Amino acid sequence: MPHNRTISASYLEYSEEEELPRDIGELIEAAKKASEGAYAPYSGFSVGAAVRLSSGKIVSGSNVENAAYPSGSCAERTALSYAITNHRNDFPVSIAISARGNSGIPAQVVSPCGNCRQFISEEENRTGGRIRIILACKDKTLVFESISDLLPLQFSKLSFV
Ligand code: THU
């Protein structure tokens, strides 16, 4: 007989901006600001990601599109690539994502695509720590404590053996 198993994830949802812890609010502001740097002529959808490093430093990035669509990069990968390249030993501890479309900040959170989830997963494995994922939109903020919540049963170097 097969066993019926369940995969579940829990997260915090804030609906009041004033309730957000200061460091989270600050990271969301940095992500919002980063979205202004987006190069998104094809989708018109500007995304910003801000990464908090263990030293407290914040680095950020935005989506960079390409006429050959798959060659573009999402904001999360731009920001994390920058962090890994320039601050190799200052590990990412959280990442905030904020977007702006043609009609302003969306009512629903923008959640990382599968490719970005895998990228964040690699970074958790490289550093051995969890990366908090903060998804912000107009009236709410969702906080996940690890990529495992968004990408269960992930493929990693541990799967090689
Ligand atoms: N995008 C991101 O940068 N991050 C996400 O989490 C979702 C999607 C970008 C990719 C593309 O440039 C645009 O948003 C529309 O899909």
Backbone and ligand atoms as CSV (ligand in chain L), in Angstrom:
chain,resi,resn,atom,element,x,y,z
A,1,MET,N,N,0.839,-1.212,0.000
A,1,MET,CA,C,0.000,0.000,0.000
A,1,MET,C,C,0.871,1.257,0.000
A,2,PRO,N,N,0.601,2.232,-0.864
A,2,PRO,CA,C,1.370,3.480,-0.811
A,2,PRO,C,C,0.985,4.293,0.427
A,3,HIS,N,N,1.904,5.112,0.872
A,3,HIS,CA,C,1.600,6.013,1.991
A,3,HIS,C,C,1.145,7.354,1.431
A,4,ASN,N,N,0.161,7.912,2.038
A,4,ASN,CA,C,-0.309,9.230,1.611
A,4,ASN,C,C,0.436,10.297,2.418
A,5,ARG,N,N,1.383,10.990,1.799
A,5,ARG,CA,C,2.194,11.988,2.498
A,5,ARG,C,C,1.732,13.398,2.103
A,6,THR,N,N,2.054,14.356,2.936
A,6,THR,CA,C,1.673,15.746,2.647
A,6,THR,C,C,2.898,16.643,2.723
A,7,ILE,N,N,3.022,17.548,1.776
A,7,ILE,CA,C,4.064,18.569,1.850
A,7,ILE,C,C,3.366,19.883,2.168
A,8,SER,N,N,3.824,20.550,3.212
A,8,SER,CA,C,3.166,21.825,3.534
A,8,SER,C,C,4.219,22.886,3.822
A,9,ALA,N,N,3.803,24.126,3.742
A,9,ALA,CA,C,4.718,25.233,4.024
A,9,ALA,C,C,3.975,26.253,4.864
A,10,SER,N,N,4.665,26.837,5.830
A,10,SER,CA,C,4.010,27.902,6.575
A,10,SER,C,C,4.777,29.194,6.322
A,11,TYR,N,N,4.061,30.302,6.436
A,11,TYR,CA,C,4.693,31.606,6.215
A,11,TYR,C,C,3.934,32.651,7.014
A,12,LEU,N,N,4.586,33.790,7.210
A,12,LEU,CA,C,3.918,34.888,7.898
A,12,LEU,C,C,3.319,35.823,6.859
A,13,GLU,N,N,2.119,36.290,7.136
A,13,GLU,CA,C,1.512,37.285,6.246
A,13,GLU,C,C,1.248,38.546,7.053
A,14,TYR,N,N,1.828,39.636,6.617
A,14,TYR,CA,C,1.599,40.937,7.255
A,14,TYR,C,C,0.653,41.739,6.378
A,15,SER,N,N,-0.403,42.273,6.968
A,15,SER,CA,C,-1.282,43.121,6.170
A,15,SER,C,C,-1.183,44.583,6.603
A,16,GLU,N,N,-0.476,44.804,7.709
A,16,GLU,CA,C,-0.267,46.180,8.167
A,16,GLU,C,C,1.213,46.520,8.037
A,17,GLU,N,N,1.484,47.574,7.279
A,17,GLU,CA,C,2.877,47.952,7.048
A,17,GLU,C,C,3.608,48.256,8.363
A,18,GLU,N,N,2.863,48.841,9.315
A,18,GLU,CA,C,3.491,49.244,10.586
A,18,GLU,C,C,3.950,48.035,11.400
A,19,GLU,N,N,3.363,46.859,11.103
A,19,GLU,CA,C,3.722,45.659,11.877
A,19,GLU,C,C,5.014,45.008,11.390
A,20,LEU,N,N,5.479,45.426,10.227
A,20,LEU,CA,C,6.678,44.802,9.656
A,20,LEU,C,C,7.904,45.112,10.508
A,21,PRO,N,N,8.717,44.096,10.832
A,21,PRO,CA,C,9.982,44.389,11.518
A,21,PRO,C,C,10.814,45.357,10.665
A,22,ARG,N,N,11.589,46.184,11.343
A,22,ARG,CA,C,12.333,47.246,10.660
A,22,ARG,C,C,13.230,46.742,9.531
A,23,ASP,N,N,13.966,45.641,9.803
A,23,ASP,CA,C,14.905,45.142,8.790
A,23,ASP,C,C,14.165,44.653,7.552
A,24,ILE,N,N,12.969,44.106,7.753
A,24,ILE,CA,C,12.187,43.626,6.610
A,24,ILE,C,C,11.668,44.815,5.797
A,25,GLY,N,N,11.139,45.817,6.497
A,25,GLY,CA,C,10.643,47.019,5.825
A,25,GLY,C,C,11.740,47.688,5.012
A,26,GLU,N,N,12.922,47.723,5.596
A,26,GLU,CA,C,14.053,48.359,4.921
A,26,GLU,C,C,14.438,47.596,3.643
A,27,LEU,N,N,14.393,46.264,3.731
A,27,LEU,CA,C,14.766,45.451,2.567
A,27,LEU,C,C,13.721,45.587,1.444
A,28,ILE,N,N,12.453,45.704,1.836
A,28,ILE,CA,C,11.399,45.895,0.831
A,28,ILE,C,C,11.595,47.242,0.124
A,29,GLU,N,N,11.929,48.261,0.900
A,29,GLU,CA,C,12.174,49.580,0.300
A,29,GLU,C,C,13.322,49.505,-0.701
A,30,ALA,N,N,14.372,48.752,-0.349
A,30,ALA,CA,C,15.523,48.606,-1.248
A,30,ALA,C,C,15.108,47.851,-2.521
A,31,ALA,N,N,14.214,46.869,-2.375
A,31,ALA,CA,C,13.748,46.104,-3.544
A,31,ALA,C,C,12.911,47.004,-4.458
A,32,LYS,N,N,12.061,47.825,-3.836
A,32,LYS,CA,C,11.232,48.773,-4.599
A,32,LYS,C,C,12.125,49.709,-5.399
A,33,LYS,N,N,13.127,50.239,-4.741
A,33,LYS,CA,C,14.060,51.162,-5.370
A,33,LYS,C,C,14.786,50.453,-6.521
A,34,ALA,N,N,15.176,49.199,-6.280
A,34,ALA,CA,C,15.906,48.441,-7.308
A,34,ALA,C,C,15.043,48.228,-8.551
A,35,SER,N,N,13.726,48.129,-8.367
A,35,SER,CA,C,12.849,47.890,-9.532
A,35,SER,C,C,12.915,49.068,-10.508
A,36,GLU,N,N,13.331,50.230,-10.008
A,36,GLU,CA,C,13.448,51.400,-10.897
A,36,GLU,C,C,14.590,51.232,-11.889
A,37,GLY,N,N,15.498,50.311,-11.597
A,37,GLY,CA,C,16.631,50.069,-12.496
A,37,GLY,C,C,16.350,48.994,-13.528
A,38,ALA,N,N,15.120,48.451,-13.532
A,38,ALA,CA,C,14.814,47.338,-14.442
A,38,ALA,C,C,14.957,47.743,-15.907
A,39,TYR,N,N,15.418,46.799,-16.705
A,39,TYR,CA,C,15.387,46.971,-18.165
A,39,TYR,C,C,14.336,45.984,-18.652
A,40,ALA,N,N,13.109,46.465,-18.797
A,40,ALA,CA,C,11.992,45.572,-19.109
A,40,ALA,C,C,11.141,46.122,-20.249
A,41,PRO,N,N,11.772,46.341,-21.441
A,41,PRO,CA,C,11.026,46.936,-22.537
A,41,PRO,C,C,9.983,45.989,-23.145
A,42,TYR,N,N,10.114,44.688,-22.892
A,42,TYR,CA,C,9.205,43.725,-23.528
A,42,TYR,C,C,7.974,43.441,-22.681
A,43,SER,N,N,8.175,43.303,-21.377
A,43,SER,CA,C,7.026,42.986,-20.517
A,43,SER,C,C,6.442,44.244,-19.872
A,44,GLY,N,N,7.244,45.283,-19.736
A,44,GLY,CA,C,6.777,46.467,-19.013
A,44,GLY,C,C,6.609,46.181,-17.530
A,45,PHE,N,N,7.175,45.070,-17.077
A,45,PHE,CA,C,7.036,44.639,-15.687
A,45,PHE,C,C,8.398,44.754,-15.009
A,46,SER,N,N,8.521,45.722,-14.127
A,46,SER,CA,C,9.806,45.994,-13.484
A,46,SER,C,C,9.867,45.314,-12.128
A,47,VAL,N,N,10.883,44.512,-11.943
A,47,VAL,CA,C,11.019,43.770,-10.685
A,47,VAL,C,C,12.336,44.156,-10.017
A,48,GLY,N,N,12.290,44.329,-8.710
A,48,GLY,CA,C,13.498,44.613,-7.945
A,48,GLY,C,C,13.683,43.555,-6.875
A,49,ALA,N,N,14.927,43.180,-6.643
A,49,ALA,CA,C,15.235,42.234,-5.557
A,49,ALA,C,C,16.355,42.833,-4.722
A,50,ALA,N,N,16.204,42.758,-3.417
A,50,ALA,CA,C,17.248,43.250,-2.514
A,50,ALA,C,C,17.666,42.104,-1.606
A,51,VAL,N,N,18.969,41.931,-1.500
A,51,VAL,CA,C,19.526,40.827,-0.710
A,51,VAL,C,C,20.219,41.397,0.524
A,52,ARG,N,N,19.857,40.885,1.678
A,52,ARG,CA,C,20.561,41.262,2.918
A,52,ARG,C,C,21.660,40.236,3.161
A,53,LEU,N,N,22.887,40.716,3.361
A,53,LEU,CA,C,24.011,39.826,3.650
A,53,LEU,C,C,24.175,39.693,5.159
A,54,SER,N,N,24.929,38.688,5.572
A,54,SER,CA,C,25.024,38.458,7.023
A,54,SER,C,C,25.677,39.633,7.745
A,55,SER,N,N,26.473,40.432,7.037
A,55,SER,CA,C,27.065,41.627,7.662
A,55,SER,C,C,26.034,42.735,7.869
A,56,GLY,N,N,24.861,42.575,7.268
A,56,GLY,CA,C,23.835,43.614,7.347
A,56,GLY,C,C,23.756,44.430,6.074
A,57,LYS,N,N,24.793,44.337,5.257
A,57,LYS,CA,C,24.836,45.086,3.993
A,57,LYS,C,C,23.703,44.627,3.059
A,58,ILE,N,N,23.207,45.587,2.252
A,58,ILE,CA,C,22.160,45.255,1.285
A,58,ILE,C,C,22.701,45.446,-0.128
A,59,VAL,N,N,22.504,44.440,-0.990
A,59,VAL,CA,C,22.816,44.606,-2.408
A,59,VAL,C,C,21.538,44.305,-3.186
A,60,SER,N,N,21.442,44.856,-4.390
A,60,SER,CA,C,20.172,44.684,-5.098
A,60,SER,C,C,20.376,44.487,-6.591
A,61,GLY,N,N,19.293,44.147,-7.262
A,61,GLY,CA,C,19.323,43.955,-8.711
A,61,GLY,C,C,17.915,44.035,-9.257
A,62,SER,N,N,17.827,44.070,-10.576
A,62,SER,CA,C,16.507,44.151,-11.208
A,62,SER,C,C,16.467,43.194,-12.388
A,63,ASN,N,N,15.275,43.052,-12.987
A,63,ASN,CA,C,15.200,42.176,-14.166
A,63,ASN,C,C,15.782,42.890,-15.384
A,64,VAL,N,N,16.469,42.115,-16.197
A,64,VAL,CA,C,17.142,42.643,-17.389
A,64,VAL,C,C,16.698,41.775,-18.561
A,65,GLU,N,N,15.821,42.332,-19.402
A,65,GLU,CA,C,15.236,41.523,-20.478
A,65,GLU,C,C,16.087,41.550,-21.740
A,66,ASN,N,N,15.714,40.663,-22.670
A,66,ASN,CA,C,16.458,40.520,-23.912
A,66,ASN,C,C,15.468,40.212,-25.032
A,67,ALA,N,N,15.787,40.688,-26.247
A,67,ALA,CA,C,14.919,40.416,-27.404
A,67,ALA,C,C,14.754,38.907,-27.593
A,68,ALA,N,N,15.797,38.161,-27.278
A,68,ALA,CA,C,15.683,36.696,-27.241
A,68,ALA,C,C,15.229,36.372,-25.818
A,69,TYR,N,N,13.946,36.268,-25.621
A,69,TYR,CA,C,13.350,36.275,-24.270
A,69,TYR,C,C,14.067,35.435,-23.213
A,70,PRO,N,N,14.414,34.160,-23.504
A,70,PRO,CA,C,15.018,33.344,-22.437
A,70,PRO,C,C,16.387,33.853,-21.988
A,71,SER,N,N,16.993,34.747,-22.772
A,71,SER,CA,C,18.311,35.269,-22.384
A,71,SER,C,C,18.213,36.322,-21.284
A,72,GLY,N,N,17.023,36.783,-20.997
A,72,GLY,CA,C,16.861,37.791,-19.946
A,72,GLY,C,C,17.097,37.198,-18.563
A,73,SER,N,N,17.283,38.086,-17.586
A,73,SER,CA,C,17.471,37.617,-16.206
A,73,SER,C,C,16.409,38.218,-15.296
A,74,CYS,N,N,15.951,37.423,-14.372
A,74,CYS,CA,C,15.024,37.925,-13.358
A,74,CYS,C,C,15.810,38.736,-12.323
A,75,ALA,N,N,15.090,39.564,-11.590
A,75,ALA,CA,C,15.700,40.415,-10.569
A,75,ALA,C,C,16.429,39.591,-9.499
A,76,GLU,N,N,15.833,38.479,-9.104
A,76,GLU,CA,C,16.418,37.659,-8.031
A,76,GLU,C,C,17.802,37.158,-8.434
A,77,ARG,N,N,17.902,36.684,-9.692
A,77,ARG,CA,C,19.196,36.145,-10.135
A,77,ARG,C,C,20.208,37.264,-10.358
A,78,THR,N,N,19.740,38.426,-10.819
A,78,THR,CA,C,20.666,39.559,-10.970
A,78,THR,C,C,21.256,39.915,-9.606
A,79,ALA,N,N,20.392,40.038,-8.599
A,79,ALA,CA,C,20.842,40.466,-7.266
A,79,ALA,C,C,21.741,39.413,-6.618
A,80,LEU,N,N,21.330,38.152,-6.713
A,80,LEU,CA,C,22.142,37.109,-6.074
A,80,LEU,C,C,23.474,36.921,-6.794
A,81,SER,N,N,23.479,37.047,-8.119
A,81,SER,CA,C,24.738,36.910,-8.860
A,81,SER,C,C,25.702,38.013,-8.435
A,82,TYR,N,N,25.170,39.204,-8.250
A,82,TYR,CA,C,26.010,40.320,-7.806
A,82,TYR,C,C,26.574,40.016,-6.409
A,83,ALA,N,N,25.705,39.540,-5.542
A,83,ALA,CA,C,26.135,39.251,-4.165
A,83,ALA,C,C,27.219,38.177,-4.155
A,84,ILE,N,N,27.019,37.125,-4.926
A,84,ILE,CA,C,27.977,36.007,-4.928
A,84,ILE,C,C,29.305,36.454,-5.543
A,85,THR,N,N,29.212,37.274,-6.595
A,85,THR,CA,C,30.429,37.731,-7.275
A,85,THR,C,C,31.252,38.677,-6.402
A,86,ASN,N,N,30.567,39.591,-5.731
A,86,ASN,CA,C,31.289,40.668,-5.030
A,86,ASN,C,C,31.423,40.482,-3.521
A,87,HIS,N,N,30.639,39.579,-2.957
A,87,HIS,CA,C,30.676,39.388,-1.494
A,87,HIS,C,C,30.634,37.894,-1.185
A,88,ARG,N,N,31.567,37.168,-1.775
A,88,ARG,CA,C,31.510,35.696,-1.739
A,88,ARG,C,C,31.356,35.122,-0.328
A,89,ASN,N,N,32.009,35.755,0.643
A,89,ASN,CA,C,31.982,35.171,1.993
A,89,ASN,C,C,31.057,35.906,2.956
A,90,ASP,N,N,30.269,36.826,2.417
A,90,ASP,CA,C,29.264,37.518,3.221
A,90,ASP,C,C,27.921,36.949,2.751
A,91,PHE,N,N,27.448,35.955,3.466
A,91,PHE,CA,C,26.357,35.128,2.933
A,91,PHE,C,C,24.981,35.822,2.941
A,92,PRO,N,N,24.199,35.610,1.892
A,92,PRO,CA,C,22.829,36.146,1.879
A,92,PRO,C,C,21.971,35.510,2.979
A,93,VAL,N,N,21.260,36.341,3.723
A,93,VAL,CA,C,20.367,35.804,4.754
A,93,VAL,C,C,18.894,36.062,4.425
A,94,SER,N,N,18.639,37.047,3.574
A,94,SER,CA,C,17.257,37.257,3.144
A,94,SER,C,C,17.212,37.974,1.802
A,95,ILE,N,N,16.080,37.805,1.132
A,95,ILE,CA,C,15.890,38.469,-0.163
A,95,ILE,C,C,14.456,38.985,-0.226
A,96,ALA,N,N,14.297,40.237,-0.623
A,96,ALA,CA,C,12.957,40.820,-0.772
A,96,ALA,C,C,12.706,41.091,-2.250
A,97,ILE,N,N,11.467,40.892,-2.665
A,97,ILE,CA,C,11.108,41.067,-4.072
A,97,ILE,C,C,9.899,41.995,-4.174
A,98,SER,N,N,10.030,42.977,-5.053
A,98,SER,CA,C,8.942,43.935,-5.243
A,98,SER,C,C,8.830,44.246,-6.729
A,99,ALA,N,N,7.614,44.414,-7.222
A,99,ALA,CA,C,7.440,44.628,-8.667
A,99,ALA,C,C,6.516,45.801,-8.938
A,100,ARG,N,N,6.620,46.299,-10.154
A,100,ARG,CA,C,5.738,47.375,-10.596
A,100,ARG,C,C,5.380,47.132,-12.060
A,101,GLY,N,N,4.083,47.020,-12.346
A,101,GLY,CA,C,3.639,46.842,-13.728
A,101,GLY,C,C,3.120,48.153,-14.282
A,102,ASN,N,N,2.473,48.081,-15.443
A,102,ASN,CA,C,1.969,49.306,-16.071
A,102,ASN,C,C,0.911,49.996,-15.217
A,103,SER,N,N,0.208,49.191,-14.396
A,103,SER,CA,C,-0.811,49.826,-13.553
A,103,SER,C,C,-0.363,49.888,-12.090
A,104,GLY,N,N,0.935,49.987,-11.869
A,104,GLY,CA,C,1.453,50.184,-10.511
A,104,GLY,C,C,1.862,48.899,-9.821
A,105,ILE,N,N,1.919,48.966,-8.502
A,105,ILE,CA,C,2.331,47.790,-7.723
A,105,ILE,C,C,1.185,46.776,-7.733
A,106,PRO,N,N,1.462,45.510,-8.132
A,106,PRO,CA,C,0.391,44.517,-8.254
A,106,PRO,C,C,-0.303,44.219,-6.919
A,107,ALA,N,N,-1.544,43.749,-7.023
A,107,ALA,CA,C,-2.308,43.419,-5.824
A,107,ALA,C,C,-1.845,42.083,-5.246
A,108,GLN,N,N,-1.256,41.250,-6.085
A,108,GLN,CA,C,-0.759,39.954,-5.616
A,108,GLN,C,C,0.762,39.965,-5.593
A,109,VAL,N,N,1.358,39.224,-4.672
A,109,VAL,CA,C,2.820,39.198,-4.605
A,109,VAL,C,C,3.401,38.543,-5.852
A,110,VAL,N,N,4.607,38.971,-6.202
A,110,VAL,CA,C,5.341,38.315,-7.279
A,110,VAL,C,C,6.240,37.278,-6.615
A,111,SER,N,N,6.035,36.047,-7.013
A,111,SER,CA,C,6.731,34.942,-6.394
A,111,SER,C,C,7.812,34.456,-7.355
A,112,PRO,N,N,9.002,34.103,-6.864
A,112,PRO,CA,C,10.096,33.744,-7.765
A,112,PRO,C,C,9.729,32.600,-8.712
A,113,CYS,N,N,10.195,32.699,-9.959
A,113,CYS,CA,C,9.936,31.645,-10.948
A,113,CYS,C,C,10.739,30.398,-10.563
A,114,GLY,N,N,10.479,29.308,-11.227
A,114,GLY,CA,C,11.144,28.041,-10.904
A,114,GLY,C,C,12.656,28.140,-11.001
A,115,ASN,N,N,13.119,28.819,-12.045
A,115,ASN,CA,C,14.552,28.997,-12.255
A,115,ASN,C,C,15.189,29.726,-11.066
A,116,CYS,N,N,14.529,30.785,-10.608
A,116,CYS,CA,C,15.062,31.564,-9.478
A,116,CYS,C,C,14.993,30.766,-8.183
A,117,ARG,N,N,13.956,29.966,-8.025
A,117,ARG,CA,C,13.869,29.125,-6.821
A,117,ARG,C,C,15.067,28.177,-6.768
A,118,GLN,N,N,15.394,27.595,-7.916
A,118,GLN,CA,C,16.537,26.683,-7.976
A,118,GLN,C,C,17.830,27.428,-7.662
A,119,PHE,N,N,17.915,28.664,-8.114
A,119,PHE,CA,C,19.097,29.500,-7.892
A,119,PHE,C,C,19.248,29.815,-6.399
A,120,ILE,N,N,18.142,30.153,-5.775
A,120,ILE,CA,C,18.166,30.457,-4.337
A,120,ILE,C,C,18.522,29.184,-3.557
A,121,SER,N,N,17.996,28.067,-4.022
A,121,SER,CA,C,18.287,26.785,-3.375
A,121,SER,C,C,19.783,26.487,-3.411
A,122,GLU,N,N,20.418,26.733,-4.551
A,122,GLU,CA,C,21.867,26.516,-4.673
A,122,GLU,C,C,22.623,27.382,-3.659
A,123,GLU,N,N,22.146,28.605,-3.485
A,123,GLU,CA,C,22.827,29.529,-2.575
A,123,GLU,C,C,22.668,29.082,-1.118
A,124,GLU,N,N,21.499,28.547,-0.773
A,124,GLU,CA,C,21.339,27.986,0.579
A,124,GLU,C,C,22.299,26.818,0.762
A,125,ASN,N,N,22.440,25.993,-0.263
A,125,ASN,CA,C,23.337,24.833,-0.154
A,125,ASN,C,C,24.799,25.253,-0.083
A,126,ARG,N,N,25.154,26.290,-0.861
A,126,ARG,CA,C,26.541,26.759,-0.850
A,126,ARG,C,C,26.919,27.303,0.530
A,127,THR,N,N,26.001,28.065,1.119
A,127,THR,CA,C,26.326,28.757,2.368
A,127,THR,C,C,25.980,27.931,3.606
A,128,GLY,N,N,25.129,26.945,3.428
A,128,GLY,CA,C,24.731,26.126,4.570
A,128,GLY,C,C,23.733,26.809,5.489
A,129,GLY,N,N,23.197,27.957,5.030
A,129,GLY,CA,C,22.217,28.683,5.857
A,129,GLY,C,C,20.887,28.822,5.123
A,130,ARG,N,N,19.888,29.292,5.857
A,130,ARG,CA,C,18.587,29.511,5.217
A,130,ARG,C,C,18.493,30.938,4.700
A,131,ILE,N,N,17.770,31.116,3.629
A,131,ILE,CA,C,17.552,32.469,3.095
A,131,ILE,C,C,16.065,32.799,3.235
A,132,ARG,N,N,15.781,33.835,4.007
A,132,ARG,CA,C,14.394,34.271,4.195
A,132,ARG,C,C,13.913,34.953,2.914
A,133,ILE,N,N,12.716,34.612,2.478
A,133,ILE,CA,C,12.196,35.165,1.226
A,133,ILE,C,C,10.986,36.047,1.540
A,134,ILE,N,N,11.103,37.297,1.149
A,134,ILE,CA,C,10.100,38.306,1.507
A,134,ILE,C,C,9.417,38.781,0.232
A,135,LEU,N,N,8.126,38.504,0.125
A,135,LEU,CA,C,7.387,38.874,-1.085
A,135,LEU,C,C,6.433,40.001,-0.746
A,136,ALA,N,N,6.654,41.141,-1.370
A,136,ALA,CA,C,5.857,42.314,-1.005
A,136,ALA,C,C,4.985,42.747,-2.173
A,137,CYS,N,N,3.770,43.172,-1.881
A,137,CYS,CA,C,2.936,43.797,-2.918
A,137,CYS,C,C,2.184,44.945,-2.267
A,138,LYS,N,N,1.090,45.346,-2.897
A,138,LYS,CA,C,0.417,46.570,-2.461
A,138,LYS,C,C,0.002,46.551,-0.984
A,139,ASP,N,N,-0.800,45.536,-0.622
A,139,ASP,CA,C,-1.374,45.570,0.720
A,139,ASP,C,C,-0.907,44.453,1.639
A,140,LYS,N,N,0.041,43.668,1.176
A,140,LYS,CA,C,0.503,42.601,2.084
A,140,LYS,C,C,1.934,42.187,1.802
A,141,THR,N,N,2.507,41.500,2.780
A,141,THR,CA,C,3.871,40.980,2.660
A,141,THR,C,C,3.867,39.552,3.179
A,142,LEU,N,N,4.432,38.646,2.396
A,142,LEU,CA,C,4.551,37.252,2.828
A,142,LEU,C,C,6.017,36.970,3.147
A,143,VAL,N,N,6.247,36.255,4.246
A,143,VAL,CA,C,7.625,35.946,4.643
A,143,VAL,C,C,7.787,34.429,4.818
A,144,PHE,N,N,8.659,33.864,4.004
A,144,PHE,CA,C,8.993,32.435,4.079
A,144,PHE,C,C,10.401,32.314,4.666
A,145,GLU,N,N,10.639,31.341,5.492
A,145,GLU,CA,C,11.937,31.246,6.176
A,145,GLU,C,C,13.016,30.556,5.361
A,146,SER,N,N,12.618,29.825,4.332
A,146,SER,CA,C,13.621,29.104,3.540
A,146,SER,C,C,13.053,28.775,2.167
A,147,ILE,N,N,13.939,28.580,1.208
A,147,ILE,CA,C,13.498,28.191,-0.134
A,147,ILE,C,C,12.805,26.821,-0.113
A,148,SER,N,N,13.086,26.025,0.911
A,148,SER,CA,C,12.424,24.709,1.007
A,148,SER,C,C,10.907,24.864,1.045
A,149,ASP,N,N,10.443,26.013,1.546
A,149,ASP,CA,C,8.998,26.245,1.608
A,149,ASP,C,C,8.408,26.474,0.220
A,150,LEU,N,N,9.226,27.030,-0.680
A,150,LEU,CA,C,8.729,27.331,-2.033
A,150,LEU,C,C,9.165,26.278,-3.054
A,151,LEU,N,N,10.176,25.507,-2.686
A,151,LEU,CA,C,10.692,24.488,-3.606
A,151,LEU,C,C,10.990,23.203,-2.834
A,152,PRO,N,N,9.910,22.489,-2.475
A,152,PRO,CA,C,10.137,21.239,-1.751
A,152,PRO,C,C,10.750,20.192,-2.676
A,153,LEU,N,N,11.377,19.208,-2.120
A,153,LEU,CA,C,11.987,18.108,-2.889
A,153,LEU,C,C,12.959,18.639,-3.935
A,154,GLN,N,N,13.724,19.650,-3.539
A,154,GLN,CA,C,14.603,20.306,-4.512
A,154,GLN,C,C,15.783,19.432,-4.930
A,155,PHE,N,N,16.236,19.663,-6.150
A,155,PHE,CA,C,17.413,18.982,-6.657
A,155,PHE,C,C,18.636,19.755,-6.195
A,156,SER,N,N,19.615,19.073,-5.646
A,156,SER,CA,C,20.829,19.761,-5.201
A,156,SER,C,C,22.014,18.840,-5.366
A,157,LYS,N,N,23.192,19.353,-5.016
A,157,LYS,CA,C,24.392,18.520,-5.120
A,157,LYS,C,C,24.276,17.278,-4.250
A,158,LEU,N,N,23.430,17.342,-3.235
A,158,LEU,CA,C,23.245,16.183,-2.360
A,158,LEU,C,C,22.547,15.041,-3.099
A,159,SER,N,N,21.890,15.399,-4.231
A,159,SER,CA,C,21.177,14.367,-4.998
A,159,SER,C,C,22.125,13.576,-5.894
A,160,PHE,N,N,23.357,14.063,-6.057
A,160,PHE,CA,C,24.295,13.446,-6.994
A,160,PHE,C,C,24.711,12.017,-6.616
A,161,VAL,N,N,24.839,11.820,-5.313
A,161,VAL,CA,C,25.483,10.574,-4.869
A,161,VAL,C,C,24.639,9.335,-5.175
L,1,THU,N1,N,10.479,38.460,-13.254
L,1,THU,C1,C,11.385,38.693,-12.267
L,1,THU,O1,O,12.349,39.460,-12.441
L,1,THU,N2,N,11.202,38.051,-11.076
L,1,THU,C2,C,10.147,37.265,-10.785
L,1,THU,O2,O,10.064,36.753,-9.669
L,1,THU,C3,C,9.123,37.001,-11.784
L,1,THU,C4,C,9.381,37.538,-13.139
L,1,THU,C5,C,10.636,39.191,-14.522
L,1,THU,C6,C,11.035,38.368,-15.700
L,1,THU,C7,C,10.546,39.247,-16.849
L,1,THU,O3,O,11.539,40.218,-17.131
L,1,THU,C8,C,9.337,39.952,-16.284
L,1,THU,O4,O,9.420,39.803,-14.872
L,1,THU,C9,C,8.017,39.422,-16.767
L,1,THU,O5,O,7.943,38.064,-16.604
